[in-house]
Amino acid sequence: MPKYLACYRWALLLLGAACGLSLWLFIQLGNIKSFPEWNWVDILGEGGATVFIGIWIFFLIKSRPLGRVTNYIFYGLCFTFFHMWMDSLDEFIRLPKDIAWDAWLESIPFPIGLYLLTMGIYFWHQEELAISKHMQKRERIYRDHRLFDALTPLADAHYFKAQLKSAMEQKTDEMENMSVVLLDMHNFNQVNQMYSFDEGTSVLQHISQLISLNLRPNDLLCRLAGDRFIMLLPKTNVQQAEKIALQLERMIMISAYYHRDLSVQIPLKAITAYCSVGQYETTQQLLSALNQQLIHLKQQSSTKRVTV
């Protein structure tokens, strides 16, 4: 069942009643056209448009949260649906020429629906600008919901690799001054074992928000895999990347994360590796080098950092 169907049930019942009443009036007052009189071009065009608008209404209710944008688009689609419904009835039932109310019912809802849809699209535009600003550190250049991580509000490894590959193919001065930071949560498996996987998911969401708040507007943050996060930092040399990586490590270590039910603080620690994009020919080479660096850092007992 659509998520917010209950909130629009009366409007949908009213729309259904209006469509049913108009069908009953057409049948009572008009004459059903014979099969040879049917104009299949108009039937497919107008009837198909009616069906598709109904599908739009379904997906709108199912997917969008309640609010001004949803209301404008919903009611605009309802008026447009009724207009197309009345237009489709003319293809099957012929009313006497002295009846004029069908033309009114067919014509008036259409401009009302277009006005409401226009207002909805305008406010949706304003909403998208706000969302794009919020997502600035989580997506770069293009958006594809299929490439977003299921647990955190970040893009996944495929999205990051596509962005990194695009940057490496440009072969410009910007690529030479671009860095990547890989962050790994230290001993994260212990969090899952001691506090459950649900708590581990909450920790990953907490970390993703922390990192995002501590990055610059043009930086890209993605979840690489498991407890690893990766960042693409434009206009950043290796020395600047090292500074950012150390800041993130300290920030995560001093952050206070508490168990949801026990109010127990869970200690968090991260290890980072970093490198310049211009040092590598392919994304695989770069990611392999960062991965080897992390393995080496984990094996070290000292806190000395090694640059890729």
Residue pairs with C-beta under 8 A, 6 or more apart in sequence:
2 58
2 61
2 62
3 61
3 62
3 63
4 61
4 62
4 64
4 65
4 66
4 70
5 12
5 61
7 66
8 61
8 74
11 74
11 75
11 78
12 78
15 78
15 81
15 82
18 82
19 82
19 85
22 85
22 86
22 89
22 102
22 105
23 89
26 89
26 93
26 95
26 102
27 93
29 95
29 96
29 99
30 93
30 94
30 95
30 96
31 93
31 94
32 92
32 93
32 94
33 91
33 92
33 93
33 94
38 91
38 92
39 91
42 91
43 88
43 91
43 92
46 84
46 87
46 88
46 91
47 88
47 91
49 84
50 81
50 84
50 85
50 87
50 88
53 77
53 80
53 81
53 84
54 81
56 77
57 74
57 77
57 78
57 81
60 70
60 73
60 74
60 77
61 74
64 70
64 73
68 123
69 120
69 123
69 124
69 127
70 120
71 120
72 116
72 117
72 119
72 120
72 123
73 116
73 117
73 120
73 121
73 124
75 113
75 116
76 112
76 113
76 114
76 115
76 116
76 117
76 118
76 119
76 120
77 113
77 117
78 113
79 109
79 110
79 112
79 113
79 116
80 109
80 110
80 113
80 114
80 117
81 113
82 105
82 109
82 113
83 106
83 107
83 109
83 110
83 113
86 102
86 105
86 106
86 109
87 106
89 102
90 102
90 106
95 102
135 143
136 217
136 218
137 212
137 215
137 216
137 217
137 219
137 220
137 221
138 153
138 154
138 155
138 212
138 220
138 221
138 222
139 155
139 159
139 220
140 163
140 220
140 232
141 163
141 166
144 159
147 155
147 156
147 158
147 159
147 162
148 154
148 155
148 156
148 159
149 155
149 156
149 222
149 223
151 201
151 204
151 205
151 223
152 204
152 205
152 208
152 223
153 205
153 208
154 208
154 212
154 221
154 222
154 223
154 229
155 220
155 222
155 223
156 222
156 223
157 222
157 223
157 224
157 225
157 230
159 222
160 220
160 222
160 224
160 230
160 232
161 283
161 287
163 220
163 232
164 180
164 232
164 277
164 283
164 286
165 283
167 174
167 175
167 178
167 232
167 234
167 277
168 175
168 277
168 280
168 281
168 282
168 283
174 234
174 235
175 277
175 278
176 276
176 277
176 278
177 234
177 235
177 236
177 237
177 278
178 232
178 233
178 234
178 235
178 236
178 276
178 277
178 278
179 233
179 236
179 237
179 238
179 240
179 241
179 274
179 275
179 276
179 277
180 230
180 231
180 232
180 233
180 241
180 274
180 275
180 277
180 286
180 290
181 230
181 231
181 233
181 241
181 244
181 245
181 248
181 272
181 273
181 274
182 224
182 228
182 229
182 230
182 231
182 272
182 273
182 274
182 287
182 290
182 291
182 293
182 294
183 211
183 228
183 229
183 230
183 231
183 245
183 248
183 249
183 270
183 271
183 272
184 227
184 228
184 270
184 271
184 272
184 273
184 294
184 298
185 203
185 204
185 207
185 227
185 228
185 252
185 268
185 269
185 270
186 269
186 270
186 271
186 298
187 269
188 200
188 203
188 226
188 227
191 199
191 200
191 203
191 266
192 199
192 200
195 259
195 266
199 259
199 260
199 266
202 260
203 257
203 266
203 268
204 223
204 227
206 255
206 257
207 229
207 252
207 268
207 270
208 221
208 223
208 229
210 251
210 252
210 255
211 221
211 229
211 231
211 248
212 221
214 247
214 248
214 251
215 221
215 231
215 244
216 233
218 234
218 235
219 231
219 232
219 233
219 234
220 231
220 232
221 229
221 230
221 231
222 229
222 230
222 231
222 232
223 229
223 230
224 230
230 290
231 244
232 277
233 240
233 241
233 244
236 244
237 276
238 274
238 275
238 276
238 307
241 274
241 275
241 276
242 274
242 305
242 307
244 274
245 272
245 273
245 274
246 272
246 305
248 270
248 272
249 269
249 270
249 271
249 272
252 268
252 269
252 270
253 268
253 269
253 270
255 268
256 265
257 265
257 266
257 268
258 264
258 265
258 266
259 265
259 266
271 294
271 297
271 298
273 290
273 293
273 294
273 297
273 308
274 290
274 307
274 308
275 286
275 289
275 290
275 293
275 307
275 308
277 286
279 286
279 308
280 286
280 289
289 308
290 308
293 306
293 308
296 306
297 305
297 306
